[in-house]
Amino acid sequence: MDPRRKRGACLRPHGHTHWSVFPQILRSRGCVSTEDFQQLLAELEQEVERRQRLGQESAARKTLIASSYSPARPNIYSTLQDAALAPEFLAAVQYSASQGANLKGLLQRLETVSEEKRIYRVPVFTAAFCQALLEELEHFEQSDMPKGRPNTMNNHGVLLHELGLDEPLVTPLRERFLRPLMGLLYPDCGGARLDSHRAFVVKYAPGQDRELGCHYDNAELTLNVALGKAFTGGALYFGGFFQAPPALTQPLEVEHMVGRGVLHRGGQLHGARALNTGERWNLVIWLRASAVRNRLCPMCCRKPDLVDDEGFGDGFTREDAPTVDVCALT
């Protein structure tokens, strides 16, 4: 991406509900008097202020971790090497980057979970790398370092940019490996134009998060890799593309397999069944293409109203960028 271009975050409320129906919805939920609306407005203002502080608080945590944390597996922080990646993944990427590569040829090197929903699966990391990364994540979890919440739905896990793993691990994974692969799989979703990401590890365990409700991601594309440990239950389930959760019927279920990554469009409705036993750790990377989201925010489904932000922000860019076709909202 052009370094002169500023990253941005969308100011619009995220969701599909049109502004004109808000009063009706609020009244149906008991917000009827002037005092009720004033209290709600005060709560919204507090939430806006909280969100505006997130970037500064995250940067402060990252600085403290960088200066005070002693890793258990320092080699994890070295630049990503091919040896950490599964042979099947390397073969698929090598084919994707070759002259004359096409979707039909690539699909022979991946597992097609659902042709209709365009969901695929492929081994991404070796078992040894998954184990080493897990050891580092558990060591960090047990430390007294400050920890940010992975996202608004998960309470337990790690933001990889705060731990210092964005630059050595996630950025080369996106730029060198995922971009050519996603370019063939999802050309209409900006797969070849991925220029930012948000990466985090989520942990599911008894007494902590055990399941995840229906949602879609703030991303054009998503990679979800099961890192371990031993567990039962917790399957992913998928609905339609930008389908409202109440309409979810007969979802497609996908079992996690350690080391294997599930590839899907961010707008694919999905969730996670309840964990039965054990612990499950997953690396989730929200892959973003500003050429797509500059035209249409994937969360509010409208042209974004932007403010400047630090780092990757929400993956938007403030200046006009070349655009590609947006995924059809069907």
PADO-87274 format. One line per field, with one value per residue (C-alpha): x, y, z; residue in one letter; residue number from 1. Coordinates in nm, 2 decimals, decimal comma, padded with zeros to 4 digits, always signed. Last residue first. Layout:
<dokols>
c1 <- [X / ...] $
c2 <- [Y / ...] $
c3 <- [Z / ...] $
aa <- [A / ...] $
i <- [NUM / ...] $
</dokols>
This chain:
<dokols>
c1 <- [-02,68 / -02,48 / -02,25 / -01,89 / -01,76 / -01,60 / -01,25 / -01,14 / -00,83 / -00,78 / -00,93 / -00,75 / -00,85 / -00,78 / -00,99 / -00,85 / -01,02 / -00,71 / -00,40 / -00,17 / -00,33 / -00,66 / -00,79 / -01,17 / -01,39 / -01,76 / -01,79 / -02,01 / -02,29 / -02,31 / -02,28 / -02,04 / -01,87 / -01,81 / -01,87 / -01,65 / -01,34 / -01,41 / -01,32 / -01,00 / -00,91 / -00,87 / -00,89 / -00,80 / -00,94 / -00,70 / -00,81 / -00,57 / -00,76 / -00,71 / -00,94 / -00,92 / -01,06 / -01,42 / -01,76 / -01,70 / -02,02 / -02,09 / -01,90 / -02,05 / -02,10 / -02,27 / -02,04 / -01,97 / -01,60 / -01,56 / -01,42 / -01,09 / -01,07 / -00,71 / -00,57 / -00,30 / -00,54 / -00,86 / -01,18 / -01,51 / -01,72 / -02,10 / -02,32 / -02,63 / -02,98 / -03,16 / -03,03 / -03,30 / -03,27 / -02,90 / -02,96 / -02,77 / -02,48 / -02,37 / -02,56 / -02,52 / -02,20 / -02,12 / -01,78 / -01,75 / -01,68 / -01,71 / -01,43 / -01,08 / -00,71 / -00,51 / -00,48 / -00,38 / -00,70 / -00,66 / -00,93 / -00,85 / -01,11 / -01,19 / -01,34 / -01,32 / -01,53 / -01,66 / -02,01 / -02,20 / -02,39 / -02,29 / -01,96 / -01,91 / -01,72 / -01,56 / -01,42 / -01,52 / -01,45 / -01,22 / -01,22 / -00,92 / -00,91 / -00,59 / -00,59 / -00,51 / -00,65 / -00,54 / -00,41 / -00,34 / -00,53 / -00,55 / -00,53 / -00,83 / -01,03 / -01,36 / -01,44 / -01,10 / -01,19 / -01,02 / -00,75 / -00,65 / -00,69 / -00,40 / -00,18 / -00,26 / -00,23 / +00,13 / +00,37 / +00,17 / -00,06 / +00,18 / +00,45 / +00,22 / +00,11 / +00,44 / +00,73 / +00,54 / +00,22 / +00,38 / +00,47 / +00,24 / +00,02 / +00,00 / -00,10 / -00,41 / -00,43 / -00,71 / -01,01 / -01,31 / -01,44 / -01,74 / -01,62 / -01,28 / -00,95 / -00,97 / -00,64 / -00,39 / -00,17 / +00,14 / +00,13 / +00,23 / +00,02 / -00,14 / +00,20 / +00,34 / +00,02 / +00,07 / +00,44 / +00,36 / +00,08 / +00,31 / +00,57 / +00,30 / +00,15 / +00,50 / +00,58 / +00,24 / +00,32 / +00,12 / -00,14 / -00,32 / -00,60 / -00,98 / -01,22 / -01,55 / -01,71 / -02,06 / -02,19 / -01,86 / -01,87 / -01,58 / -01,36 / -01,03 / -00,74 / -00,48 / -00,73 / -00,91 / -00,60 / -00,61 / -00,98 / -00,92 / -00,65 / -00,27 / -00,13 / +00,20 / +00,27 / +00,17 / -00,14 / +00,07 / +00,33 / +00,06 / -00,11 / +00,22 / +00,32 / -00,01 / +00,02 / +00,38 / +00,26 / +00,43 / +00,68 / +00,97 / +00,88 / +01,00 / +00,82 / +01,05 / +01,17 / +00,93 / +00,85 / +01,22 / +01,19 / +00,99 / +00,93 / +00,92 / +01,03 / +00,79 / +00,90 / +00,99 / +00,78 / +00,49 / +00,49 / +00,49 / +00,22 / +00,00 / +00,03 / -00,05 / -00,36 / -00,48 / -00,42 / -00,62 / -00,90 / -00,96 / -01,19 / -01,39 / -01,45 / -01,55 / -01,81 / -01,93 / -01,97 / -02,16 / -02,39 / -02,46 / -02,54 / -02,78 / -02,95 / -03,00 / -03,14 / -03,37 / -03,51 / -03,55 / -03,75 / -03,98 / -04,03 / -03,72 / -03,90 / -03,77 / -04,05 / -03,98 / -03,62 / -03,71 / -03,96 / -03,71 / -03,44 / -03,65 / -03,54 / -03,17 / -03,16 / -03,06 / -02,79 / -02,52 / -02,22 / -02,29 / -02,11 / -01,78 / -01,56 / -01,19 / -00,92 / -00,56 / -00,38 / -00,22 / +00,13 / +00,27 / +00,12 / +00,00] $
c2 <- [-01,25 / -00,93 / -00,96 / -00,93 / -00,59 / -00,54 / -00,39 / -00,04 / +00,16 / +00,38 / +00,72 / +00,85 / +00,78 / +00,41 / +00,14 / -00,16 / -00,10 / +00,08 / -00,08 / +00,12 / +00,43 / +00,58 / +00,87 / +00,91 / +00,76 / +00,77 / +00,44 / +00,37 / +00,15 / -00,22 / -00,13 / -00,41 / -00,49 / -00,11 / -00,05 / +00,15 / +00,19 / -00,17 / -00,32 / -00,14 / -00,14 / -00,52 / -00,68 / -01,02 / -01,10 / -01,36 / -01,60 / -01,83 / -02,09 / -02,24 / -02,51 / -02,65 / -02,97 / -03,10 / -03,02 / -02,68 / -02,52 / -02,48 / -02,20 / -01,93 / -01,84 / -01,60 / -01,57 / -01,20 / -01,25 / -01,49 / -01,83 / -02,02 / -02,29 / -02,36 / -02,69 / -02,72 / -02,90 / -03,02 / -02,83 / -02,99 / -02,81 / -02,78 / -02,64 / -02,47 / -02,62 / -02,29 / -01,94 / -01,68 / -01,53 / -01,47 / -01,24 / -01,38 / -01,18 / -01,49 / -01,79 / -02,01 / -02,17 / -02,37 / -02,42 / -02,72 / -02,66 / -03,02 / -03,22 / -03,09 / -03,17 / -02,85 / -02,72 / -02,46 / -02,46 / -02,21 / -01,97 / -01,76 / -01,49 / -01,28 / -00,93 / -00,86 / -00,73 / -01,08 / -01,23 / -01,33 / -01,62 / -01,69 / -01,82 / -02,11 / -02,21 / -01,88 / -01,93 / -02,17 / -02,47 / -02,36 / -02,17 / -01,95 / -01,70 / -01,60 / -01,27 / -01,11 / -00,80 / -00,76 / -00,52 / -00,49 / -00,78 / -00,69 / -01,03 / -01,16 / -00,84 / -01,00 / -01,07 / -01,24 / -01,49 / -01,83 / -01,72 / -01,40 / -01,58 / -01,81 / -01,53 / -01,31 / -01,58 / -01,67 / -01,39 / -01,09 / -01,24 / -01,48 / -01,22 / -00,98 / -01,24 / -01,38 / -01,14 / -00,81 / -00,90 / -01,11 / -00,83 / -00,95 / -00,64 / -00,71 / -01,07 / -00,98 / -01,27 / -01,49 / -01,49 / -01,26 / -01,32 / -01,14 / -00,78 / -00,88 / -01,02 / -00,85 / -00,68 / -00,83 / -00,65 / -00,85 / -01,05 / -01,37 / -01,69 / -01,59 / -01,50 / -01,85 / -02,00 / -01,81 / -01,91 / -02,28 / -02,26 / -02,11 / -02,39 / -02,66 / -02,51 / -02,48 / -02,85 / -02,96 / -02,79 / -02,48 / -02,42 / -02,75 / -02,67 / -02,60 / -02,44 / -02,25 / -02,11 / -02,13 / -02,33 / -02,53 / -02,63 / -02,79 / -02,80 / -02,95 / -02,79 / -02,89 / -02,99 / -02,66 / -02,48 / -02,64 / -02,55 / -02,19 / -02,12 / -02,10 / -02,01 / -01,88 / -01,99 / -01,79 / -02,01 / -02,32 / -02,21 / -02,12 / -02,46 / -02,64 / -02,44 / -02,52 / -02,89 / -02,89 / -02,74 / -02,41 / -02,35 / -02,47 / -02,20 / -01,94 / -01,66 / -01,39 / -01,46 / -01,39 / -01,76 / -01,82 / -01,64 / -01,93 / -01,86 / -01,48 / -01,23 / -00,94 / -00,60 / -00,36 / -00,51 / -00,59 / -00,23 / -00,08 / -00,32 / -00,24 / +00,14 / +00,09 / -00,11 / +00,17 / +00,43 / +00,24 / +00,15 / +00,50 / +00,60 / +00,29 / +00,39 / +00,75 / +00,61 / +00,38 / +00,66 / +00,87 / +00,57 / +00,54 / +00,91 / +00,88 / +00,58 / +00,78 / +01,07 / +00,84 / +00,69 / +01,03 / +01,15 / +00,85 / +00,53 / +00,31 / -00,02 / -00,26 / -00,19 / +00,18 / +00,12 / -00,07 / +00,19 / +00,47 / +00,28 / +00,22 / +00,53 / +00,47 / +00,15 / -00,17 / -00,37 / -00,35 / -00,14 / +00,22 / +00,45 / +00,59 / +00,37 / +00,36 / +00,49 / +00,43 / +00,71 / +00,69 / +00,82 / +00,47 / +00,36 / +00,00] $
c3 <- [-00,21 / -00,15 / -00,45 / -00,34 / -00,43 / -00,77 / -00,75 / -00,67 / -00,72 / -00,42 / -00,32 / -00,02 / +00,34 / +00,34 / +00,51 / +00,69 / +01,03 / +01,16 / +01,00 / +01,23 / +01,37 / +01,27 / +01,07 / +01,05 / +00,79 / +00,68 / +00,50 / +00,19 / +00,32 / +00,42 / +00,80 / +00,87 / +00,54 / +00,47 / +00,10 / -00,14 / +00,07 / +00,17 / -00,16 / -00,26 / +00,11 / +00,10 / +00,44 / +00,58 / +00,93 / +01,07 / +01,33 / +01,52 / +01,72 / +02,06 / +02,19 / +02,54 / +02,67 / +02,68 / +02,53 / +02,35 / +02,25 / +01,88 / +01,70 / +01,47 / +01,11 / +00,86 / +00,55 / +00,51 / +00,59 / +00,30 / +00,39 / +00,44 / +00,71 / +00,82 / +00,92 / +01,19 / +01,43 / +01,27 / +01,36 / +01,25 / +01,00 / +01,03 / +00,75 / +00,89 / +00,84 / +00,90 / +00,98 / +00,92 / +01,27 / +01,20 / +00,90 / +00,59 / +00,47 / +00,28 / +00,41 / +00,72 / +00,85 / +01,16 / +01,32 / +01,55 / +01,92 / +02,03 / +02,17 / +02,27 / +02,27 / +02,21 / +01,95 / +01,68 / +01,48 / +01,19 / +01,09 / +00,77 / +00,69 / +00,38 / +00,32 / +00,69 / +00,98 / +01,03 / +01,03 / +01,33 / +01,49 / +01,85 / +01,98 / +02,22 / +02,54 / +02,65 / +03,00 / +03,28 / +03,06 / +02,77 / +02,44 / +02,35 / +02,07 / +01,89 / +01,71 / +01,37 / +01,22 / +00,86 / +00,59 / +00,22 / +00,05 / -00,32 / -00,48 / -00,27 / -00,33 / -00,28 / -00,65 / -00,70 / -00,42 / -00,47 / -00,72 / -00,54 / -00,21 / -00,29 / -00,43 / -00,13 / +00,14 / +00,09 / +00,05 / +00,17 / +00,42 / +00,58 / +00,57 / +00,76 / +01,01 / +01,14 / +01,18 / +01,17 / +01,34 / +01,61 / +01,86 / +02,14 / +02,09 / +01,71 / +01,79 / +02,00 / +02,25 / +02,38 / +02,62 / +02,61 / +02,26 / +02,12 / +02,10 / +01,97 / +02,09 / +02,43 / +02,52 / +02,77 / +03,02 / +03,12 / +03,44 / +03,27 / +03,25 / +02,92 / +02,78 / +02,86 / +02,72 / +02,39 / +02,37 / +02,42 / +02,17 / +01,91 / +01,97 / +01,94 / +01,62 / +01,47 / +01,54 / +01,40 / +01,08 / +00,98 / +00,71 / +00,63 / +00,38 / +00,41 / +00,17 / +00,20 / -00,12 / +00,01 / -00,29 / -00,33 / +00,04 / +00,23 / -00,08 / +00,04 / -00,14 / -00,40 / -00,68 / -00,61 / -00,73 / -01,07 / -01,12 / -01,00 / -01,25 / -01,26 / -01,60 / -01,47 / -01,11 / -00,80 / -00,72 / -00,78 / -00,53 / -00,28 / -00,31 / -00,28 / +00,03 / +00,19 / +00,12 / +00,26 / +00,59 / +00,69 / +00,97 / +00,74 / +00,49 / +00,73 / +00,91 / +01,04 / +01,39 / +01,68 / +01,72 / +01,77 / +02,11 / +02,26 / +02,63 / +02,56 / +02,82 / +02,85 / +02,98 / +02,70 / +02,41 / +02,65 / +02,78 / +02,42 / +02,30 / +02,60 / +02,54 / +02,17 / +02,26 / +02,50 / +02,24 / +01,97 / +02,21 / +02,34 / +02,05 / +02,12 / +02,48 / +02,38 / +02,14 / +02,41 / +02,67 / +02,41 / +02,35 / +02,73 / +02,75 / +02,45 / +02,62 / +02,94 / +02,74 / +02,55 / +02,87 / +03,03 / +02,73 / +02,77 / +02,56 / +02,57 / +02,67 / +02,40 / +02,15 / +02,19 / +02,09 / +01,78 / +01,66 / +01,73 / +01,54 / +01,22 / +01,03 / +01,09 / +00,88 / +01,05 / +00,87 / +01,14 / +01,24 / +01,34 / +01,10 / +01,20 / +00,98 / +01,07 / +00,85 / +00,74 / +00,58 / +00,23 / +00,21 / +00,26 / -00,07 / +00,00] $
aa <- [T / L / A / C / V / D / V / T / P / A / D / E / R / T / F / G / D / G / F / G / E / D / D / V / L / D / P / K / R / C / C / M / P / C / L / R / N / R / V / A / S / A / R / L / W / I / V / L / N / W / R / E / G / T / N / L / A / R / A / G / H / L / Q / G / G / R / H / L / V / G / R / G / V / M / H / E / V / E / L / P / Q / T / L / A / P / P / A / Q / F / F / G / G / F / Y / L / A / G / G / T / F / A / K / G / L / A / V / N / L / T / L / E / A / N / D / Y / H / C / G / L / E / R / D / Q / G / P / A / Y / K / V / V / F / A / R / H / S / D / L / R / A / G / G / C / D / P / Y / L / L / G / M / L / P / R / L / F / R / E / R / L / P / T / V / L / P / E / D / L / G / L / E / H / L / L / V / G / H / N / N / M / T / N / P / R / G / K / P / M / D / S / Q / E / F / H / E / L / E / E / L / L / A / Q / C / F / A / A / T / F / V / P / V / R / Y / I / R / K / E / E / S / V / T / E / L / R / Q / L / L / G / K / L / N / A / G / Q / S / A / S / Y / Q / V / A / A / L / F / E / P / A / L / A / A / D / Q / L / T / S / Y / I / N / P / R / A / P / S / Y / S / S / A / I / L / T / K / R / A / A / S / E / Q / G / L / R / Q / R / R / E / V / E / Q / E / L / E / A / L / L / Q / Q / F / D / E / T / S / V / C / G / R / S / R / L / I / Q / P / F / V / S / W / H / T / H / G / H / P / R / L / C / A / G / R / K / R / R / P / D / M] $
i <- [330 / 329 / 328 / 327 / 326 / 325 / 324 / 323 / 322 / 321 / 320 / 319 / 318 / 317 / 316 / 315 / 314 / 313 / 312 / 311 / 310 / 309 / 308 / 307 / 306 / 305 / 304 / 303 / 302 / 301 / 300 / 299 / 298 / 297 / 296 / 295 / 294 / 293 / 292 / 291 / 290 / 289 / 288 / 287 / 286 / 285 / 284 / 283 / 282 / 281 / 280 / 279 / 278 / 277 / 276 / 275 / 274 / 273 / 272 / 271 / 270 / 269 / 268 / 267 / 266 / 265 / 264 / 263 / 262 / 261 / 260 / 259 / 258 / 257 / 256 / 255 / 254 / 253 / 252 / 251 / 250 / 249 / 248 / 247 / 246 / 245 / 244 / 243 / 242 / 241 / 240 / 239 / 238 / 237 / 236 / 235 / 234 / 233 / 232 / 231 / 230 / 229 / 228 / 227 / 226 / 225 / 224 / 223 / 222 / 221 / 220 / 219 / 218 / 217 / 216 / 215 / 214 / 213 / 212 / 211 / 210 / 209 / 208 / 207 / 206 / 205 / 204 / 203 / 202 / 201 / 200 / 199 / 198 / 197 / 196 / 195 / 194 / 193 / 192 / 191 / 190 / 189 / 188 / 187 / 186 / 185 / 184 / 183 / 182 / 181 / 180 / 179 / 178 / 177 / 176 / 175 / 174 / 173 / 172 / 171 / 170 / 169 / 168 / 167 / 166 / 165 / 164 / 163 / 162 / 161 / 160 / 159 / 158 / 157 / 156 / 155 / 154 / 153 / 152 / 151 / 150 / 149 / 148 / 147 / 146 / 145 / 144 / 143 / 142 / 141 / 140 / 139 / 138 / 137 / 136 / 135 / 134 / 133 / 132 / 131 / 130 / 129 / 128 / 127 / 126 / 125 / 124 / 123 / 122 / 121 / 120 / 119 / 118 / 117 / 116 / 115 / 114 / 113 / 112 / 111 / 110 / 109 / 108 / 107 / 106 / 105 / 104 / 103 / 102 / 101 / 100 / 99 / 98 / 97 / 96 / 95 / 94 / 93 / 92 / 91 / 90 / 89 / 88 / 87 / 86 / 85 / 84 / 83 / 82 / 81 / 80 / 79 / 78 / 77 / 76 / 75 / 74 / 73 / 72 / 71 / 70 / 69 / 68 / 67 / 66 / 65 / 64 / 63 / 62 / 61 / 60 / 59 / 58 / 57 / 56 / 55 / 54 / 53 / 52 / 51 / 50 / 49 / 48 / 47 / 46 / 45 / 44 / 43 / 42 / 41 / 40 / 39 / 38 / 37 / 36 / 35 / 34 / 33 / 32 / 31 / 30 / 29 / 28 / 27 / 26 / 25 / 24 / 23 / 22 / 21 / 20 / 19 / 18 / 17 / 16 / 15 / 14 / 13 / 12 / 11 / 10 / 9 / 8 / 7 / 6 / 5 / 4 / 3 / 2 / 1] $
</dokols>
